[in-house]
Amino acid sequence: MNTIFLSGGGGGTNLTSSHPEAGRHTRSCINSSAFTLAEVLITLGIIGIVAVMTIPTIVQNYKKIVWDTSAEVFERKLEESLKSMNTQQTLAGHRNTAAFVNELSKHFKTNKICNNNDILSCFEDKIYWGTDKEEIDMSEITSAENFGQDDWGTEIIGTMFANGVTALIAYNPNCSQNPYSNRVDVMNCLAILYDTDGFRNPNTSSKDVRQNDNVASLGSSCYKKVNGVCFLNDAFDPPAISFSECEKTKDDYDIESCCDTCDANGGDSYFGAVKTCKDIGGRLPTMGEVQSLARYLPELGFNVMSGLAPVWYEASSSNPKQVSSALCNITNGTCSIYGTNRFGSPWSICVKD
C-alpha cells in the first residue's frame, strides 16, 4: 500500500512518498549530475595548457611595463638633474665626459664612476643589440664614436647610480646652456646607454637596456676591422669617371687635375676610387696600410688572380693627391708599386678617415 502525504503549509505543497522506488530514483538523479574523474582530469589538463600558453606572455608584458616605467622614472630624474646643472650654469663647457659626469654626480646621487679604461666595472661586459640581437662586446665601446657620434670626440665614462641603474655616458661638447630659459634641450648634452636593473639579479639579457636619442648606433663604426685598420666597405671595382665629369667635381674630391688621356682607356678609375670613398666619409688606404693587410685581401673581398691583387692607394700621406697602385702577393704578404696610371684594373677599399 502506498501512502502519500499532502501538506499545504508554508505557501507550497509537499509530496512525500513511501513508495519503495522513490529513494532509489532520487539517488539516481543526484548521481547523474556529478562529474566523473576523467572529466575533471580533462578539464584540469585544458586549464593547464591554457595557462602554459598565456602566463609567460602575461609575465613578459608585466616585466616590460616594469622596465619601461623604471626607464621613465630614471630619465625624468636625469632630466631634472641636468636642468639643475643648467640653472647653475654647469651644464656646458666641460673639457671631456669625465668632467661632465663628475658634475652630474653632484645633482644625481652616484655610487661609482668608472674611468674610460675600466667601464666594465660599471656595466655588463656584453649586451644584445637591435632587432637581430647582435652581440656587442662592451669592452670595445669606449668613445662617442661608438654611439654614432663621430664629431663629438669625447670618451665614454661608466656610472653606477644610487638607484641601481648602471650607465655608459658620452658628453656632447656642443651642448648649450641658458639659466634663464626652461626650453634648453638638456638631454642633448649627452648620449647615454643604461641598464635599469644594473647588476641586480636576476638580470635579463639586454631587455632592460635603454638609451636616449643621441645613441644613434652601438659598436664599431667600421664595416670590418682587420689587423687594426677600420674599413667602411668591402673591396670594390671602382667606376671609371670621364674627363668631363672629373672636371666638374674635382674640387669636391680634392683632385688637383683630371686625367685627359684616361677616356681613351675606359675612364679614370683612380678618381672613381677616391670619389667612392669620400662619398661614404672615408679615404683610400696608404701604402703602409695596404702592406700590412696583404695577407687579408681575399677576406676583404679583393679580386685575386694567381695570388696577386692590384690595389689603389694614396702613395704618400704628405701628398695624398699622388696617384699610385700596389701589386700585393697574398702568399708572402708583400706589396710593390704597380703603376701610376689612373686607369686600369686595380680594386680598392675605403678606410675610415
C-alpha positions in Angstrom: 0.0 0.0 0.0 1.4 3.4 -1.0 0.9 6.4 1.3 1.0 9.9 0.1 1.0 12.9 2.4 0.0 16.3 1.3 1.0 19.4 3.2 -0.2 22.9 2.2 1.7 25.0 4.8 4.4 27.5 4.1 3.0 28.6 0.8 3.7 25.3 -1.0 2.8 21.7 -1.4 4.9 18.9 0.0 4.6 15.5 -1.5 6.3 12.7 0.3 6.1 9.1 -1.0 6.7 5.9 0.8 6.9 4.1 -2.4 9.9 1.7 -2.3 11.3 3.0 -5.6 11.2 6.7 -4.5 14.6 6.8 -2.7 16.3 4.9 -5.5 15.0 7.3 -8.1 16.2 10.3 -6.0 19.7 8.9 -5.6 19.9 8.2 -9.3 19.1 11.8 -10.1 21.8 13.1 -7.8 24.4 10.7 -9.1 23.7 11.5 -12.7 24.6 15.2 -12.2 28.1 14.7 -10.9 31.4 14.9 -12.9 33.4 11.7 -13.4 37.1 11.6 -12.5 38.0 11.5 -16.2 36.0 14.7 -16.9 37.8 16.5 -14.0 41.2 15.5 -15.2 40.4 16.6 -18.8 39.2 20.0 -17.6 42.3 20.4 -15.4 44.5 19.5 -18.4 42.8 22.1 -20.6 43.3 24.7 -17.9 46.9 23.8 -17.6 47.5 24.0 -21.4 45.9 27.5 -21.5 48.0 28.6 -18.5 51.2 27.4 -20.1 50.3 29.3 -23.3 49.2 32.6 -21.7 51.1 33.0 -18.4 54.6 33.6 -19.9 53.1 36.3 -22.2 51.4 37.9 -19.3 54.5 37.8 -17.2 56.7 39.1 -20.0 54.2 42.0 -20.6 54.3 42.8 -17.0 58.1 42.8 -16.9 58.2 45.2 -19.9 55.8 47.5 -18.2 58.1 47.5 -15.1 61.2 48.1 -17.3 59.5 50.9 -19.2 58.3 52.5 -16.0 61.7 52.3 -14.4 63.2 53.9 -17.6 60.7 56.7 -17.5 61.4 57.4 -13.8 65.2 57.3 -14.4 65.0 59.7 -17.4 62.8 62.1 -15.5 65.2 62.2 -12.6 68.2 62.6 -15.0 66.5 65.4 -16.8 65.7 67.2 -13.5 69.4 66.9 -12.6 70.5 68.3 -16.0 68.1 71.2 -15.6 69.6 71.9 -12.2 73.0 72.0 -13.8 71.7 74.4 -16.5 70.3 76.7 -13.8 73.7 76.7 -12.0 75.5 77.1 -15.4 77.5 73.9 -15.0 75.8 72.0 -17.9 78.0 73.2 -20.8 81.7 73.9 -21.3 83.2 70.7 -20.0 86.5 69.6 -21.5 85.6 65.9 -21.5 83.0 63.4 -20.4 84.8 62.7 -17.1 84.4 66.3 -16.0 80.8 66.3 -17.1 79.9 63.1 -15.2 81.7 64.4 -12.1 79.5 67.5 -12.1 76.4 65.3 -12.8 77.2 63.3 -9.7 76.6 66.4 -7.6 73.0 66.5 -8.8 72.2 62.8 -9.3 73.3 60.6 -6.4 76.0 58.3 -7.7 77.7 55.3 -6.1 80.6 54.8 -8.5 82.2 56.4 -11.6 84.4 54.2 -13.8 87.1 55.6 -15.9 87.3 55.1 -19.6 89.7 52.2 -19.3 87.6 50.5 -16.7 84.0 50.9 -17.8 83.2 47.2 -17.4 83.3 47.8 -13.6 80.1 49.8 -14.1 78.4 47.9 -16.9 77.8 44.5 -18.4 80.6 43.0 -20.5 78.2 42.2 -23.4 74.7 43.1 -24.4 72.4 42.1 -27.3 71.5 45.0 -29.6 68.9 45.7 -32.2 66.2 43.6 -33.7 68.6 41.0 -34.8 70.1 40.8 -31.2 73.7 41.4 -32.3 76.1 40.6 -29.5 78.1 43.6 -28.6 81.4 43.4 -26.8 81.1 46.3 -24.4 84.9 46.4 -23.8 85.1 48.0 -27.3 82.6 50.7 -26.5 85.0 53.5 -25.4 84.2 56.7 -27.3 81.3 58.8 -28.5 82.0 57.4 -32.0 80.8 54.0 -30.8 77.4 55.7 -30.1 77.3 57.0 -33.6 78.5 60.5 -32.7 81.6 60.8 -34.8 82.0 64.6 -34.4 82.0 64.8 -30.6 85.5 63.5 -29.9 84.7 62.6 -26.3 85.3 59.4 -24.3 82.7 57.2 -22.6 82.6 57.0 -18.8 80.8 54.3 -16.8 78.4 55.3 -13.9 76.6 53.4 -11.2 73.8 55.5 -9.8 72.5 55.1 -6.3 69.1 53.8 -7.5 70.8 50.7 -9.1 70.9 51.9 -12.7 74.2 51.4 -14.5 75.1 53.6 -17.5 77.6 54.5 -20.1 77.8 58.2 -20.9 79.4 60.3 -23.6 79.4 64.1 -23.3 78.3 66.4 -26.2 80.8 69.3 -26.3 78.4 71.2 -28.5 75.8 71.3 -25.7 74.5 74.7 -24.7 73.0 76.2 -21.5 70.8 79.1 -20.6 70.0 79.6 -16.9 67.2 82.0 -17.8 65.3 79.5 -20.1 63.4 76.3 -19.4 63.4 75.4 -23.1 67.0 74.2 -23.2 67.2 70.7 -24.5 69.3 69.4 -21.7 69.2 65.7 -22.8 71.1 66.7 -25.9 74.1 67.3 -23.8 74.9 63.6 -23.5 74.5 60.2 -25.1 73.5 57.6 -22.5 73.1 53.8 -22.6 71.7 52.5 -19.4 70.5 49.3 -17.7 67.5 49.8 -15.4 68.4 46.6 -13.4 72.1 47.2 -13.3 74.0 44.4 -11.7 71.0 43.3 -9.6 69.8 39.7 -10.0 68.0 38.2 -11.7 69.3 40.2 -14.6 67.7 39.9 -18.1 69.8 39.8 -21.2 69.6 43.4 -22.5 65.8 43.6 -22.3 66.1 46.2 -19.6 68.7 48.2 -21.5 67.6 51.6 -22.8 69.2 54.6 -24.5 68.4 58.2 -25.3 68.1 59.6 -28.9 71.8 60.5 -29.1 72.8 56.9 -29.1 72.4 56.6 -32.9 74.2 53.2 -33.1 76.2 50.9 -30.9 79.5 49.3 -31.6 82.3 50.0 -34.1 81.5 52.3 -36.9 83.8 50.1 -39.0 82.2 47.8 -41.6 85.1 45.5 -40.9 88.2 45.8 -38.7 91.2 43.8 -39.9 94.6 44.0 -38.3 93.7 47.2 -36.5 92.5 49.0 -39.7 88.9 50.2 -39.9 87.3 49.6 -43.2 83.9 51.1 -44.4 83.1 48.6 -47.1 84.2 45.5 -49.0 86.8 45.8 -51.8 85.2 47.2 -55.0 86.0 47.7 -58.6 86.0 51.5 -58.9 83.7 53.1 -61.5 85.6 54.8 -64.4 85.0 58.5 -64.4 85.1 60.6 -67.6 87.3 63.6 -68.0 84.4 66.0 -68.3 82.8 64.6 -65.1 86.1 64.9 -63.3 86.5 68.5 -64.3 83.1 69.3 -62.9 83.6 67.7 -59.5 87.4 67.6 -58.9 87.4 70.4 -56.3 84.8 68.5 -54.2 87.1 65.4 -54.0 90.4 67.2 -53.6 91.7 66.1 -57.0 94.3 68.5 -58.3 93.9 67.7 -62.0 91.9 65.3 -64.2 93.3 62.7 -66.5 92.9 63.9 -70.0 94.2 60.6 -71.5 92.0 58.3 -69.4 88.9 58.4 -71.7 90.8 56.5 -74.4 91.5 53.8 -71.8 87.9 53.5 -70.5 87.9 56.3 -67.9 89.7 57.4 -64.7 89.2 54.6 -62.3 91.5 56.2 -59.7 89.2 59.1 -59.4 86.3 56.6 -59.2 88.0 55.1 -56.2 88.6 58.4 -54.5 85.0 59.5 -55.1 83.5 56.3 -53.8 85.5 56.6 -50.6 84.9 60.2 -49.9 81.2 59.9 -50.6 81.0 57.5 -47.6 83.3 59.5 -45.3 86.5 57.6 -45.9 89.7 57.7 -47.9 92.0 55.3 -49.9 94.4 53.3 -47.8 98.0 54.3 -47.6 100.8 52.0 -48.9 101.7 51.1 -45.3 98.1 50.0 -44.6 97.9 48.0 -47.8 101.2 46.4 -47.0 100.0 45.4 -43.5 96.9 43.9 -45.0 98.3 42.0 -47.9 97.5 38.5 -46.5 93.9 39.6 -45.7 93.0 40.9 -49.1 90.8 37.9 -50.0 89.0 38.2 -46.7 88.3 41.9 -47.6 86.8 40.9 -51.0 89.6 41.8 -53.4 89.8 40.2 -56.8 92.8 37.9 -56.5 94.4 36.1 -59.5 97.3 33.8 -59.2 97.9 35.0 -55.7 98.2 38.6 -56.8 95.9 41.6 -56.2 96.3 45.2 -57.6 95.2 47.8 -55.2 94.7 51.6 -55.5 96.2 53.6 -52.6 97.4 57.1 -51.7 101.1 57.0 -52.3 102.0 59.5 -49.6 100.2 60.9 -46.6 102.1 64.2 -47.2 100.9 64.2 -50.8 97.5 62.5 -50.9 96.9 63.7 -54.5 99.8 61.5 -55.8 98.4 58.5 -57.7 99.7 55.0 -57.4 98.6 51.4 -57.2 100.3 48.4 -55.5 100.5 44.8 -56.5 100.2 42.6 -53.5 101.2 39.0 -53.1 98.8 37.4 -50.6 101.1 34.4 -50.1 104.1 36.2 -48.7 102.3 39.3 -47.6 104.4 41.8 -49.7 103.3 44.7 -51.9 105.2 46.6 -54.5 104.4 49.6 -56.7 102.2 48.5 -59.6 101.9 51.7 -61.6 100.9 55.4 -61.6 98.4 55.4 -64.4 94.9 56.5 -63.4 93.2 53.8 -65.4 93.5 50.0 -65.3 92.3 47.1 -63.2 93.2 47.9 -59.5 90.4 47.5 -57.0 90.2 49.5 -53.8 88.7 49.7 -50.4 87.8 52.6 -48.1 89.5 53.3 -44.8 87.8 55.3 -42.1 89.3 58.8 -42.2 
